[in-house]
Structures are given as C-alpha cells and as structure tokens.
Amino acid sequence: MEKKKIKVLHVLHSVGGVDVSLRLILENINSDEFENVVVHGMVDTDRVFLDNKGQKIKHYNTAISRDISFLNDLKSLYQTYLILKKEKPNVIHAHSAKGGVVGRIVGKLLGINVLYTPQAFSYLSTDNRFKRFVFLGIERLLSFKNTFILASSNSEKVRAITEVNYKKNQVLLFNNSIKAVVPSESLIIKKTWPDQYICTVGRPSYQKNIELMIRVFHELNQVQKTHLVVMGVGHHMGQLESVKNLIKELNMQNDVTLLDWTERSDVFHIIKNSLLYISTARYEGLPYSVIESLALSKPCVVSDCDGNRDLIQDGVNGYVISGDHVEEYKEKILRLLNDEDLRHAFSDNAYRIFLEEYDMVKNILKLESIYRAYSDSQSVKINE
C-alpha cells in the first residue's frame, strides 16, 4: 500500500523575497513524501508553482494582499477557511506578516498546527511608535498554542522569544537557503554602467534605506570614484522619487544606475561581476540577495540589522556597520576596494560560509524533518 503523503498548505502574499523563499522550498522538497498546496493573492504572481520534478503545484487565489483592508482581509480569511476545510492539510506553513495573520487564525479555528515564518516581523516595518505598538500587539495576540515560529534567521528566533513573547519550545529555526548559483556569461538587459562597480538589490523603501546608501557613495566619491548599481527598483515604489531627487541634489546622475526588477540570471551576473555587495537596510528577515552574494563569493558591507548580522561575520566575509554612520561605511568600502588580498580572503570566506550554513540541498532535509514533526502524518480530522 502506497504511503500517504504529508500535505503542507502554504499561505502567503507571494511577492519579493517571500515568493522566492516559497519557490525554493517547493522546488527542492521531496515531492514523493510531501504534497504542497499554495494559497496566495489574486494579483501577486501569475507564475506557476513547480515541485522538484517540474510538475505544477495546486494553488488557490484569495483576497489576501499586502495592504491592510478590513473587507479584503475578512474575505481572505473566509476563503482560506473553506480551502482548508476542503484540502485537510496536515500542517500549515504561513509566510510573512499577512500570511501569518490569515494562517494562524484559520489554523486556530480548525485545530491545525501552524509554522509561521515572519521574514521580518511586521512591527519592524515602521518607526511610528503607535503603529509599532499595534503591530507588535497583533503578533502577540496571535501567538496561539498551535502556532510555532519557524524563524528565517537566528536574530528572528531571538526576537520571537524576547519581544513577541513566544515560549522557547514554540520557536524553531530554518535559515533561508538557496542552491549554489551559476551566473550567466552575459546579460539579458543592456549594460549601461562601468566595469568597476558596487551593487545592491532593494526597492526604494523605508526598509532598504537607499537614501543612506546614496549619501555613502557621495562621500566615497569625494575620495575615490565608484559606481553604484541598484537592482529591483521597480516603478511604483514609495520612496523612488525621494531617491531620484537625492541623486539629482547631490549631482550623482552619472554615479548611480537604477535598474527595474529583471531576470534573476541578470541579478546573479551583476553581483558576480561587482567588486562587493552593500546593504543599508533598517531590518531584514534573512536577505536572499546577501545569501546570493555569499554563494557568488562576494564580500559584503552591511548594516547591523536582523538577517544581515546573521550572514556577515564582521572582519571575516565582510563588514557590519552599526547605525547610519556614513564615514564608517566609506572607510570599510575603501579598505576592501584598495586591498585586493583582503578582498580575496573575504571572498573565500563568503563561499565557505554559504556552503556550511545556507546551502538548500543540505538544509531542505531539516525542513522536511520539521514538517514531519509538526504533522500528524495523517489527514487532519476536521468536523464537516
């Protein structure tokens, strides 16, 4: 008799790094043992979800979205509830803030274990004290007994215990991971920037703090001319105009290239051929762009925030900068640019750390064991 598969139902608004995270899981998990079902938004992605054999995965569209909307959120809860009644999964994996809200509430109603991966807790997304208080309150309110944090980094794990008040036995760790990256030899898009450059991936937003990066490069260029390539800019980002205005104000139009989101093969090619990678983010989960940089043997200069500090060991595979210290960013970047031996040593360490900690081929086995442990291995009994 054929053994019944463990059914995992994923709930999320499938955009950005959250979308990347889910697809990496789906494309690497053993489809002979696990059946995956995806519940996501109406307009977040139109790409099909594939398993490790290249087969399409069942998915449902609901009203779930990034923005807060009482009617849409209520509708998505009801739609997801009906889907779970039909699918009867063994475990729910809820991804990011909105997926976490929907997944945890429906999981509580139906008595199904929920693994919740915040990919950076929602209350970190604002510096408004009242909003932060409200978002943290929601996270605490939804910390049900059948909810288990599946943190994407050790920093997120610690924050779940010390700030959101989850019990230690409710918090697990599964580092965001990728497969080894093989960059393409050429670009799909046209190259319009110099051969010597530093790069980053990040939409102009409060989180990514691109304005600080522009100021760092303005100071850097007073000493040594350097070009910045910013990938993932998009067209409708909240702070795009602010970034463009700052570039114009500082007369840096020839020193910064802003690229819309493009094929991942281009992203890998650009990172591989850069001198180093930079991040000035205010908060992260465990950023894929930095993991990709490690996989591509690239030293990084990053802000001291969750995720970044987990990936970069200061003075080993890059530098970690505390606060908005423009001068310190400038000094550490100059040190790497002008010391080729140091840059090569950091590059070797970057790849070694990737293989040890963030290789999906090895780490997917840990996730499979977590799914087994938090599933009853049989169809969940739901009252009809």
Residue pairs with C-beta under 8 A, 6 or more apart in sequence:
3 33
4 377
4 378
4 379
5 32
5 33
5 34
5 35
6 33
6 34
6 35
6 90
6 91
6 371
6 372
6 375
6 377
7 34
7 35
7 36
7 37
7 87
7 88
7 89
7 90
7 91
7 379
8 34
8 35
8 36
8 37
8 89
8 90
8 91
8 92
8 93
8 371
8 375
9 36
9 37
9 38
9 39
9 83
9 84
9 87
9 89
9 91
9 92
9 93
10 22
10 25
10 36
10 37
10 38
10 39
10 40
10 92
10 93
10 94
10 95
10 99
11 39
11 40
11 64
11 80
11 92
11 93
11 94
11 95
11 99
11 102
11 103
11 106
12 18
12 19
12 22
12 38
12 39
12 40
12 64
12 94
12 95
12 96
12 98
12 99
13 40
13 41
13 44
13 64
13 65
13 66
13 96
13 98
13 99
14 22
14 38
14 40
14 41
14 44
14 45
15 44
15 45
15 66
16 203
17 119
17 176
17 285
17 287
17 288
18 95
18 96
18 99
18 119
19 44
19 45
20 288
21 95
21 117
21 119
21 152
21 176
21 288
22 38
22 49
22 95
23 49
23 50
24 177
24 178
24 179
24 360
25 36
25 364
25 367
26 36
26 38
26 49
26 50
26 51
26 52
26 57
27 50
27 51
27 52
28 52
28 179
28 360
28 361
28 364
29 36
29 51
29 52
29 364
29 367
29 368
30 52
30 368
31 51
31 52
31 53
31 55
33 368
34 368
34 371
36 49
36 51
36 57
37 57
37 58
37 59
37 60
37 87
37 89
38 49
38 57
38 58
38 59
38 60
39 59
39 60
39 62
39 64
39 80
39 83
40 59
40 60
40 61
40 62
40 64
41 61
41 62
41 63
41 64
41 65
42 61
42 62
42 63
42 65
43 65
44 65
48 56
48 57
48 59
49 56
49 57
49 59
50 56
50 57
51 57
60 79
60 83
62 75
62 76
62 79
62 80
62 83
63 72
63 73
63 75
63 76
63 79
64 72
64 73
64 76
64 80
64 98
64 99
64 102
65 72
65 76
65 98
66 98
73 98
73 101
73 102
76 102
77 102
77 105
77 106
80 102
80 103
80 106
81 106
81 109
81 110
84 92
84 106
84 110
84 112
84 382
85 110
85 382
85 384
88 379
88 380
88 382
89 112
89 380
90 112
90 375
90 376
90 377
90 378
90 379
90 380
91 112
91 113
91 114
91 115
91 371
91 374
91 375
92 103
92 106
92 107
92 112
92 113
92 114
92 115
93 103
93 114
93 115
93 117
93 150
93 371
94 100
94 102
94 103
94 104
94 107
94 114
94 115
94 116
94 117
95 117
95 119
96 117
96 118
96 119
97 118
97 121
97 122
97 125
97 135
100 116
100 117
100 118
100 142
101 138
101 142
103 114
103 116
104 114
104 116
104 142
104 144
104 147
105 142
106 112
107 113
107 114
107 144
107 146
107 147
108 114
108 144
108 146
108 147
110 380
110 382
111 146
111 380
111 382
112 146
112 380
113 146
113 148
113 374
113 375
114 144
114 146
114 147
114 148
115 148
115 150
115 172
115 370
115 371
115 374
116 147
116 148
116 149
116 150
117 149
117 150
117 151
117 152
117 174
117 285
118 139
118 149
118 151
118 152
118 156
118 160
118 285
119 152
119 176
119 285
119 286
120 156
120 207
120 283
120 284
120 285
120 306
120 307
121 135
121 136
121 139
121 156
121 159
121 160
121 163
121 164
122 135
122 138
122 139
123 131
123 132
123 133
123 135
123 136
123 139
124 282
124 283
124 306
125 135
125 206
125 207
125 283
126 132
126 135
126 206
127 206
136 163
136 164
139 164
140 164
140 165
143 164
143 165
143 166
143 170
147 170
148 170
148 171
148 172
148 374
149 156
149 157
149 160
149 164
149 166
149 170
149 171
149 172
150 172
150 173
150 174
150 370
151 157
151 160
151 171
151 172
151 173
151 174
152 174
152 175
152 176
152 285
152 286
152 307
153 173
153 175
153 176
153 284
153 285
153 286
153 306
153 307
153 310
153 311
154 173
154 310
155 306
155 307
155 309
155 310
156 285
156 286
156 306
156 307
157 171
157 172
157 173
159 306
160 166
160 171
161 167
161 168
161 171
172 370
174 363
174 366
174 367
174 370
175 286
175 310
175 357
175 358
175 363
176 285
176 286
176 287
176 288
176 291
176 358
177 291
177 358
177 359
177 360
177 363
177 364
178 288
178 291
178 292
178 295
178 358
178 359
178 360
179 359
179 360
179 361
180 295
180 354
180 359
180 361
181 268
181 272
181 292
181 295
181 296
182 268
183 265
183 268
183 269
183 271
183 272
183 273
183 296
184 265
184 266
184 268
184 269
185 269
186 269
187 266
187 269
187 270
188 262
188 263
188 265
188 266
189 259
189 262
189 266
192 257
193 227
193 229
193 257
194 227
195 273
196 226
196 227
196 275
197 226
197 227
197 228
197 229
197 257
197 274
197 275
198 217
198 226
198 227
198 228
198 229
198 274
198 275
198 276
198 277
198 278
198 333
199 228
199 229
199 230
199 231
199 270
199 271
199 274
199 277
199 278
200 210
200 213
200 228
200 229
200 230
200 231
200 277
200 278
200 279
200 280
200 289
201 230
201 231
201 232
201 267
201 271
201 289
202 208
202 210
202 230
202 231
202 232
202 279
202 281
202 289
203 232
203 233
203 234
203 237
204 210
204 233
204 237
204 238
204 239
204 240
204 242
204 243
205 237
205 238
205 239
206 238
206 239
206 282
207 281
207 282
207 283
207 284
208 279
208 280
208 281
208 282
209 280
209 281
209 282
209 303
209 324
210 230
210 239
210 243
210 280
211 239
211 242
211 243
211 246
212 280
212 324
212 326
213 228
213 230
213 278
213 280
214 228
214 243
214 246
214 247
214 250
214 252
214 256
215 246
215 250
215 326
216 278
216 280
216 326
216 329
216 330
216 333
217 226
217 228
217 252
217 255
217 256
218 250
218 252
219 326
219 327
219 330
220 226
220 329
220 330
220 333
220 334
221 252
221 255
223 330
223 334
224 334
224 337
224 338
225 255
226 255
226 333
226 337
227 255
227 256
227 257
228 255
228 256
228 257
228 278
229 256
229 257
229 259
229 270
229 274
230 256
230 257
230 258
230 259
231 259
231 261
231 262
231 267
231 270
232 259
232 260
232 261
232 267
233 240
233 258
233 259
233 260
233 261
234 240
234 260
234 261
235 260
243 258
244 258
247 253
247 256
267 289
267 292
268 292
268 296
271 277
271 289
271 292
271 293
271 296
271 298
272 296
272 298
274 298
275 336
275 337
275 343
276 298
276 299
276 300
276 301
276 318
276 333
276 336
276 337
276 343
277 289
277 290
277 293
277 298
277 299
277 300
277 301
277 302
277 318
278 300
278 301
278 302
278 329
278 333
279 287
279 289
279 290
279 300
279 301
279 302
279 303
279 308
280 302
280 303
280 324
280 329
281 287
281 302
281 303
281 305
281 307
281 308
282 303
282 305
283 305
283 306
283 307
284 290
284 305
284 306
284 307
284 308
285 306
285 307
286 307
286 310
286 311
287 307
287 308
287 311
290 300
290 302
290 307
290 308
290 311
290 312
291 311
291 354
291 358
293 300
293 350
294 300
294 311
294 317
294 350
294 351
294 353
294 354
294 358
295 351
295 354
295 358
296 351
297 347
297 348
297 350
297 351
298 347
298 350
299 317
299 318
299 336
299 343
299 346
299 347
299 350
300 311
300 312
300 317
300 318
300 319
300 350
301 318
301 319
301 321
301 329
301 332
301 333
301 336
302 308
302 309
302 311
302 312
302 318
302 319
302 320
302 321
303 320
303 321
304 320
304 321
304 322
304 323
308 320
309 320
311 353
311 358
312 318
312 319
312 320
313 349
313 353
314 320
316 346
316 349
316 353
317 346
317 349
317 350
317 353
318 346
318 350
319 332
319 336
321 328
321 329
321 332
322 328
335 342
336 342
336 343
336 346
337 343
